[in-house]
């Protein structure tokens, strides 16, 4: 009985560490879901309800298809920076490089998402890629 309790407790603790993701990781998954897998509904689920009230899934899909026309195919995230709870995913596309700016709320839901020109950061504060 004691072993069963210990195994249950270890499984619970392990599941907390495995399934808890940082905002940085959530943003990376969101970008890959959107730009590589092109699973728009799944990417849309990362948004906070306040965003969903402003843009429908259909409008979101339409906007994203124009991104590839403008930037070309998404290749990779070059570096990630964080400033005031806003993550800047400096990304490489076929045609150009651009920041994908993602803002989160306290529940780790996306409250802002735009493509913007690259912003230089103090390299001492850069979040390393793992």
N, C-alpha and C positions, 0 to 999 in steps of 0.2 A: 504494500500500500504506500509506503514511504517513497519507494522508487518511482511509482506512478506519479505521485505528486511532484517529485523533483523533475521528472521528464516533462510533465505538463508545464511547470514553471519555466524551464529552459526553453521549451518550444514557444511559449508566450513571449519571453524576452527576445528570442531570436526573431520572431515575426515582427515585433515592434521595430527592430533595427533594420530589417530587410525592407519592410514596407513603408517606412517613413522616408520620404524623399525631401531633399532641399528644394528651395525655389529654383535654384540654378539647374538642378536635374529635371525638374518639372518643365522648365522652359525649353530645355534641350529635347525632351520627349515631345513636347508640343510642336516644336519646329520640325522635327523629323516626321511626326505623324502627318503634319500639314503638307510639307514640301517634298518629302520623299515618298511616303506611302499614299499621299493624297486622300486620306480618310478624313474628309471635311467634317462629318458629323462627330466623329471621335475627337477631333481637334476642337470643335465648337463646344464640346462638353467641358473643356478646361476654363471657359469663360465664367465670370461671375454673372449672376442674374441681371445686374445693372447693365452689363454689356449686351446681354441677350435681348433686353428690352429695346435697345437702340438699333440692333442689326439682326435681321433674320438669318437663318441658316442658308437660305437661298442666296441672299445678298452677299453673305460671307463667301460662299463658293464662287460666285461671280467675280468678286474682288480678287480672290486668290488665283483664278485662272489668268487674270490680266498681269499678275506679278511675274509669271514665267515669260510672258510676252515681253515685258520690260527688262527684266534682269537676266533672263535665260534660266537654264536648269540649275537648281540648287546643287552645290557640290559638297560643302562642308562648313562647319563652324571653325573659324580660325582662332578666335580667342573670346573669352567672356569677361566682362567687367561689370561691377556693381557700383551704383551710386544712388544713395538715398532710396534703397529698396526698388530700384529700377535696374533691370539687367539689360546689358547691351551685348548681343551675340554678333560679333563681327563675323560676317559670313561671306564665303566665296560662291559666286554664281558664274555661269559661263560668260556672261557679258560684262560683269562688273562685280565689285565688292561693296557690301552695304551692311550697316548695322540693322539688326532686328531688335527693336526696343520693346521690352516686355515688362509691364508693371503688375505687381501682385498685391492682393489684400492679405489680411491676417489669416484667412482660411486657405491661403495658397491658391486662390482662384485668380485668373488673369482679369485685370481691370483695364488694361491698356495694351495695345499691340500695334506697332507701326514699323514701316521700313523707313530708314533715314540715312543721311550721309554719315560716314564713319566719324566717330568722336575719339580723339586721342586721349589717353589716360596716362597718369603717372604710373610707369611700369612697376613701381614698388608696391602698388595697391592692386595689381592685376590678379584675378583669381586664376590659378594655374589649371590647365587642362589635365585631366587624369585619364 
